[in-house]
């Protein structure tokens, strides 16, 4: 057996090996979707990523014959554990070749690190929050990958389950045809909600208009996502960083917010699927890759539903339907052909029912695993 050494990433060279290892692992997979490397470099930079202020984390590489053969991040999200009264470690951003020994060495190193931190369980793949790619994809590998989700090979699932990991929670991905006209039930709800005094829906044409509402929308996200598994509230600095991170690729036409008495009570974010553009530039936006992404944004015919939330006291009043209908109307005007739900927790029956109402079918499934330490 070849000796496998798992070492913490310390140097700039090792960090570069960590960041770019997945594209080497998937070099023969034409359907693999790379990350946006600008974001990766910020994500793993302890001086620039504010998440490190409330989380302990370690990056590790597995070396074999002097070459990096796998990677993993282990972390303890102290803020999440404190809020939820848990002692759970996490592993994430795991990647390796189809090598059981390398996989075992990596996951064992993450487990040992978490145990030394006093954790009683390890879950994953799960990053700093649910805004990072979460879970391993377990079904639907015949469908294209999409941004901000797991991009693992199927063998990673088999290797993890062989290590004694079991299901913690699943997330599903729906795909539906864009309707040519609004379903009748939506027209009725829309007519009722639009007549309700005090509700105002805001729509946007430019990113300058959009910038004014991004941080308030993220503040509302902190409130509305509080009960979602894996979510950690964003700090004020993180809200600004998150806004700056995604503003360049957002399309204002597919973002809707609802106000009442001048206060934001709901938001919904959709965007054209730019994954083919990211693949075309191999995840490198600079110097000219961003042009390929923006070109794809204009010609894409698949609408990705990324985020949405309604203030608790206004739920059940049709606000979510109002925003969803307005996004559908924009999709129809822009000749979108498909609607992609992105990731929906399996027990979010209300959201799942809405996608099924427009003919959506589950095409992909992702799983977050757990193991007692």
C-alpha positions as CSV (number, residue, x, y, z in Angstrom):
1,X,0.0,0.0,0.0
2,X,1.3,3.4,-1.0
3,X,1.8,5.8,2.0
4,X,-0.8,8.5,2.2
5,X,0.0,11.6,4.2
6,X,-2.7,14.1,5.2
7,X,-1.3,17.5,6.0
8,X,-2.8,20.9,6.9
9,X,-2.7,23.5,4.1
10,X,-0.2,26.1,5.3
11,X,1.6,27.7,2.4
12,X,0.3,29.7,-0.5
13,X,1.4,27.0,-2.9
14,X,-0.5,24.4,-0.9
15,X,-3.6,26.6,-0.9
16,X,-3.4,26.9,-4.7
17,X,-3.1,23.1,-4.9
18,X,-6.2,22.8,-2.7
19,X,-8.3,25.3,-4.7
20,X,-7.4,23.8,-8.2
21,X,-7.4,20.1,-7.3
22,X,-11.0,19.5,-8.3
23,X,-10.4,20.5,-11.9
24,X,-7.6,18.0,-12.1
25,X,-9.8,15.3,-10.6
26,X,-12.5,16.1,-13.2
27,X,-10.2,16.8,-16.1
28,X,-11.9,14.0,-18.2
29,X,-15.5,15.0,-17.3
30,X,-16.8,17.4,-19.9
31,X,-20.0,18.1,-17.9
32,X,-18.2,19.1,-14.7
33,X,-19.0,22.7,-13.6
34,X,-16.0,24.5,-12.0
35,X,-16.4,27.0,-9.2
36,X,-15.8,30.7,-9.8
37,X,-12.2,30.9,-8.7
38,X,-12.3,34.5,-7.6
39,X,-14.9,33.4,-5.0
40,X,-12.9,30.4,-4.0
41,X,-9.8,32.5,-3.2
42,X,-11.9,34.8,-1.0
43,X,-13.7,31.8,0.6
44,X,-10.5,30.1,1.8
45,X,-8.7,33.3,2.8
46,X,-8.8,33.6,6.6
47,X,-8.0,37.3,6.4
48,X,-10.8,38.2,4.1
49,X,-13.6,35.7,4.8
50,X,-15.4,36.9,7.9
51,X,-16.8,33.5,8.6
52,X,-13.6,32.5,10.2
53,X,-14.3,34.9,13.0
54,X,-17.1,32.6,14.3
55,X,-15.9,29.2,12.9
56,X,-12.8,27.1,13.5
57,X,-11.6,25.5,10.3
58,X,-8.8,23.5,8.8
59,X,-7.9,22.8,5.1
60,X,-6.2,19.5,4.5
61,X,-4.6,17.8,1.5
62,X,-3.9,14.1,1.1
63,X,-0.5,13.4,-0.6
64,X,0.5,10.2,-2.3
65,X,3.8,9.7,-4.2
66,X,4.4,13.4,-3.6
67,X,1.2,14.5,-5.4
68,X,-2.0,15.9,-4.0
69,X,-4.7,13.3,-4.4
70,X,-7.6,14.7,-2.3
71,X,-8.7,17.6,-0.2
72,X,-11.2,18.3,2.6
73,X,-12.2,21.2,4.9
74,X,-13.2,20.4,8.5
75,X,-14.9,23.1,10.5
76,X,-16.8,23.8,13.7
77,X,-19.4,26.6,13.2
78,X,-19.4,27.9,16.8
79,X,-22.2,30.4,16.1
80,X,-24.5,27.7,14.7
81,X,-23.7,25.3,17.5
82,X,-24.4,27.9,20.1
83,X,-27.7,28.9,18.6
84,X,-28.8,25.3,18.1
85,X,-27.2,23.9,21.3
86,X,-25.3,21.3,19.3
87,X,-21.7,20.0,19.3
88,X,-21.5,19.1,15.6
89,X,-18.4,19.3,13.4
90,X,-18.7,19.6,9.7
91,X,-16.8,18.5,6.6
92,X,-17.1,20.2,3.3
93,X,-15.4,21.0,0.0
94,X,-14.2,17.4,-0.2
95,X,-12.8,16.1,-3.4
96,X,-10.5,13.2,-4.4
97,X,-9.8,10.6,-7.1
98,X,-11.7,7.3,-6.9
99,X,-9.3,5.9,-4.3
100,X,-10.8,4.4,-1.2
101,X,-7.6,4.7,0.8
102,X,-7.2,8.4,0.1
103,X,-10.9,9.0,0.9
104,X,-10.6,7.1,4.2
105,X,-7.5,9.1,5.1
106,X,-9.2,12.4,4.5
107,X,-12.5,11.7,6.2
108,X,-10.7,10.1,9.2
109,X,-8.5,13.2,9.6
110,X,-11.6,15.4,9.6
111,X,-13.2,13.2,12.2
112,X,-10.2,13.2,14.5
113,X,-9.9,17.0,14.2
114,X,-13.6,17.5,15.1
115,X,-13.2,15.1,18.1
116,X,-10.3,17.1,19.4
117,X,-12.5,20.1,19.2
118,X,-15.0,18.4,21.6
119,X,-17.6,17.5,18.9
120,X,-19.9,14.5,19.3
121,X,-21.1,14.3,15.7
122,X,-19.9,15.3,12.2
123,X,-22.2,16.3,9.4
124,X,-21.6,17.1,5.8
125,X,-20.9,18.1,3.2
126,X,-21.9,21.4,4.8
127,X,-19.8,24.6,4.8
128,X,-20.0,27.8,6.8
129,X,-23.7,28.1,6.0
130,X,-26.3,26.8,3.6
131,X,-25.1,29.4,1.0
132,X,-22.1,27.2,0.4
133,X,-22.5,24.0,-1.7
134,X,-24.1,21.5,0.6
135,X,-24.6,17.7,0.4
136,X,-23.3,15.2,-2.1
137,X,-25.5,14.7,-5.2
138,X,-27.0,11.2,-5.0
139,X,-29.4,11.1,-7.9
140,X,-29.9,12.8,-11.3
141,X,-26.3,12.7,-12.6
142,X,-27.6,12.7,-16.2
143,X,-28.8,16.3,-15.8
144,X,-26.5,19.3,-16.1
145,X,-24.8,20.7,-13.0
146,X,-25.8,24.2,-11.8
147,X,-24.0,26.9,-9.8
148,X,-23.6,26.9,-6.0
149,X,-24.4,23.2,-5.7
150,X,-22.4,20.1,-5.2
151,X,-20.5,18.9,-8.3
152,X,-19.3,15.5,-7.0
153,X,-18.9,12.2,-8.9
154,X,-21.2,9.4,-7.9
155,X,-18.3,7.4,-6.4
156,X,-18.0,9.9,-3.6
157,X,-21.4,8.8,-2.3
158,X,-20.3,5.2,-2.2
159,X,-17.1,6.0,-0.5
160,X,-18.7,8.1,2.2
161,X,-21.4,5.5,3.0
162,X,-18.7,2.8,3.3
163,X,-17.3,5.0,6.1
164,X,-20.5,4.6,8.1
165,X,-22.2,7.8,7.2
166,X,-26.0,7.9,7.1
167,X,-28.6,10.4,6.0
168,X,-29.1,13.6,7.9
169,X,-31.4,15.4,5.4
170,X,-32.1,15.5,1.7
171,X,-32.6,18.4,-0.7
172,X,-34.4,18.1,-4.0
173,X,-34.1,19.9,-7.3
174,X,-37.2,20.5,-9.5
175,X,-37.3,21.1,-13.2
176,X,-40.4,22.4,-14.9
177,X,-41.4,23.9,-18.3
178,X,-42.0,27.6,-18.3
179,X,-45.8,28.0,-18.8
180,X,-46.9,30.1,-21.8
181,X,-49.5,31.7,-19.6
182,X,-50.1,31.9,-15.8
183,X,-52.0,29.0,-14.2
184,X,-55.6,30.1,-13.4
185,X,-55.1,29.5,-9.6
186,X,-52.3,32.1,-9.7
187,X,-54.4,34.6,-11.5
188,X,-57.0,34.4,-8.8
189,X,-54.5,34.8,-6.0
190,X,-52.7,37.6,-7.8
191,X,-56.0,39.5,-8.3
192,X,-56.8,39.1,-4.6
193,X,-53.4,40.1,-3.3
194,X,-52.9,43.1,-5.6
195,X,-56.1,44.5,-4.3
196,X,-55.0,44.2,-0.7
197,X,-54.3,47.7,0.6
198,X,-50.7,48.4,1.6
199,X,-48.8,45.8,-0.4
200,X,-46.3,47.2,-2.9
201,X,-44.2,45.0,-5.2
202,X,-41.0,46.5,-6.5
203,X,-39.5,45.4,-9.8
204,X,-36.1,46.5,-11.3
205,X,-34.5,47.2,-14.6
206,X,-30.9,48.2,-13.6
207,X,-28.3,47.0,-11.1
208,X,-28.2,50.5,-9.7
209,X,-31.8,50.2,-8.7
210,X,-31.2,46.8,-7.3
211,X,-28.3,47.7,-5.1
212,X,-30.5,49.8,-2.8
213,X,-32.5,46.7,-1.7
214,X,-29.9,43.9,-1.6
215,X,-28.7,44.5,2.0
216,X,-32.3,45.0,3.4
217,X,-33.2,41.7,1.6
218,X,-30.3,39.9,3.2
219,X,-31.4,41.3,6.6
220,X,-34.8,39.8,5.9
221,X,-33.1,36.6,4.9
222,X,-31.5,36.4,8.3
223,X,-34.9,36.5,9.8
224,X,-36.8,34.2,7.5
225,X,-34.1,31.5,7.1
226,X,-33.6,31.2,10.9
227,X,-35.4,27.8,11.0
228,X,-33.7,26.3,7.9
229,X,-31.2,23.6,8.7
230,X,-27.6,24.7,8.3
231,X,-28.4,28.4,8.1
232,X,-26.2,30.9,9.9
233,X,-27.2,34.6,10.1
234,X,-25.0,36.9,8.1
235,X,-23.2,39.7,9.9
236,X,-23.4,43.2,8.5
237,X,-20.0,42.9,6.8
238,X,-21.0,39.5,5.4
239,X,-24.2,41.0,3.9
240,X,-22.2,43.6,2.0
241,X,-19.7,40.9,0.9
242,X,-22.5,38.6,-0.3
243,X,-24.1,41.5,-2.2
244,X,-20.9,42.4,-3.9
245,X,-20.1,38.8,-4.7
246,X,-23.3,38.1,-6.7
247,X,-24.4,41.5,-8.0
248,X,-22.2,41.2,-11.2
249,X,-24.1,38.1,-12.4
250,X,-27.6,39.0,-11.1
251,X,-30.3,40.0,-13.6
252,X,-32.5,42.7,-12.0
253,X,-35.6,41.6,-14.1
254,X,-35.8,38.4,-12.1
255,X,-35.6,39.9,-8.6
256,X,-38.8,41.0,-6.8
257,X,-39.4,42.5,-3.4
258,X,-42.6,43.4,-1.6
259,X,-43.0,46.3,0.8
260,X,-45.7,47.3,3.3
261,X,-45.6,50.8,4.8
262,X,-42.1,51.3,3.4
263,X,-40.7,48.1,5.1
264,X,-39.5,45.1,3.2
265,X,-41.6,42.0,3.9
266,X,-40.7,39.6,1.1
267,X,-38.1,38.9,-1.5
268,X,-37.5,36.5,-4.3
269,X,-34.4,36.1,-6.4
270,X,-34.2,34.3,-9.8
271,X,-31.5,34.4,-12.4
272,X,-30.7,33.0,-15.8
273,X,-28.6,29.8,-15.6
274,X,-25.1,31.0,-16.4
275,X,-23.5,27.6,-15.7
276,X,-22.5,27.0,-19.4
277,X,-20.7,30.4,-19.4
278,X,-18.8,29.4,-16.2
279,X,-17.8,26.1,-17.9
280,X,-16.7,28.0,-21.0
281,X,-14.3,30.3,-19.1
282,X,-13.3,27.4,-16.8
283,X,-14.3,29.3,-13.7
284,X,-12.0,32.2,-14.5
285,X,-13.9,35.5,-14.7
286,X,-10.8,37.6,-15.4
287,X,-9.7,39.0,-17.6
288,X,-12.4,38.1,-20.2
289,X,-14.3,35.2,-18.7
290,X,-17.0,37.5,-17.3
291,X,-18.0,38.3,-20.9
292,X,-18.8,34.7,-21.5
293,X,-20.9,34.6,-18.3
294,X,-22.8,37.7,-19.3
295,X,-23.3,36.4,-22.8
296,X,-24.8,33.2,-21.4
297,X,-27.0,35.3,-19.0
298,X,-28.6,37.0,-22.1
299,X,-29.1,33.8,-24.1
300,X,-30.0,31.4,-21.4
301,X,-33.5,29.9,-21.5
302,X,-33.4,28.3,-18.1
303,X,-34.5,30.4,-15.1
304,X,-32.9,29.4,-11.7
305,X,-34.9,30.2,-8.5
306,X,-32.1,31.0,-6.0
307,X,-33.6,32.6,-2.9
308,X,-36.8,33.7,-1.4
309,X,-38.5,34.5,1.9
310,X,-41.5,36.2,3.5
311,X,-41.6,37.9,6.9
312,X,-43.2,35.5,9.4
313,X,-46.3,37.6,10.2
314,X,-47.2,38.0,6.5
315,X,-47.0,34.3,5.5
316,X,-50.1,32.7,4.2
317,X,-51.3,35.9,2.7
318,X,-50.2,35.2,-0.9
319,X,-47.1,37.3,-0.8
320,X,-44.9,34.4,-2.0
321,X,-47.4,33.8,-4.8
322,X,-47.3,37.4,-5.8
323,X,-43.6,37.5,-6.2
324,X,-43.5,34.1,-7.9
325,X,-46.1,35.2,-10.4
326,X,-44.1,38.4,-11.2
327,X,-41.0,36.3,-11.8
328,X,-43.0,34.0,-14.0
329,X,-44.3,36.9,-16.0
330,X,-40.7,38.2,-16.5
331,X,-39.7,34.7,-17.5
332,X,-42.5,34.5,-20.1
333,X,-41.6,37.9,-21.5
334,X,-37.9,36.9,-21.8
335,X,-38.9,33.7,-23.5
336,X,-37.5,31.4,-20.8
337,X,-38.2,27.7,-21.5
338,X,-37.4,26.0,-18.2
339,X,-37.7,26.8,-14.5
340,X,-35.1,25.2,-12.1
341,X,-35.9,25.3,-8.4
342,X,-32.3,25.1,-7.3
343,X,-32.3,23.2,-3.9
344,X,-35.4,22.7,-1.7
345,X,-35.3,20.9,1.6
346,X,-37.3,17.7,1.3
347,X,-39.6,18.7,4.2
348,X,-40.5,22.1,2.7
349,X,-43.9,20.8,1.5
350,X,-45.2,24.3,0.7
351,X,-42.4,25.2,-1.7
352,X,-42.5,21.7,-3.2
353,X,-46.2,22.0,-3.8
354,X,-45.7,25.2,-5.7
355,X,-43.2,23.7,-8.1
356,X,-45.4,20.7,-8.6
357,X,-48.4,23.0,-9.3
358,X,-46.5,24.2,-12.4
359,X,-45.6,20.7,-13.5
360,X,-42.2,20.5,-11.8
361,X,-40.5,17.1,-11.4
362,X,-37.7,16.1,-9.1
363,X,-34.6,15.5,-11.3
364,X,-31.8,15.7,-8.8
365,X,-31.4,14.8,-5.1
366,X,-28.6,15.9,-2.7
367,X,-27.9,14.4,0.7
368,X,-26.2,15.8,3.8
369,X,-24.8,12.9,5.9
370,X,-24.0,12.5,9.6
371,X,-21.9,10.2,11.8
372,X,-21.5,10.0,15.5
373,X,-18.0,10.5,16.7
